Amino acid sequence: MYPPSPSTPLRLMVLAGLLLLAGCDKIPGLGPDPRVAQKDAEAKAIGGACRHALRGLEDCYTLNPKAAKASVFAGWKEMDAYMRENKIEGAPSVLGKVEKPERKGSSASDAETEPRDTAASRTRS
């Protein structure tokens, strides 16, 4: 028999190291960026919330321009399937029904009784 060459133990060590690393899922730097995964999850949550609020996809895209459209759609679609499966009614959004508070120092009755003449208040130089 031939004696083992000096590179054989090195090859065996490299092979053993590769086999050990093949089973590792948590090698730092090799997985997806957690910020990207978080943005994807947020976009899916936005899509699900839009579906639950009875909003269309186009409205959801318009209200959330920074969210990834594919992820928003995936979340909207998942929520739609969930709501249909469990017979859940959506909750209409109250976004457009919010009234603006009155300004302090002026009341609505004062504004109605004293009309302003904008043309007379301007001065020409």
Buried (B, 14 or more C-beta within 10 A) or exposed (E): EEEEEEEEEEEEEEEEEEEEEEEEEEEEEEEEEEEEEEBBEBBBBBBBBBBBBEBEBEBBBEEBEEBBBEBBBBBBBBBBEEBEEEEEEBEEBEEEEEEEEEEEEEEEEEEEEEEEEEEEEEEEE
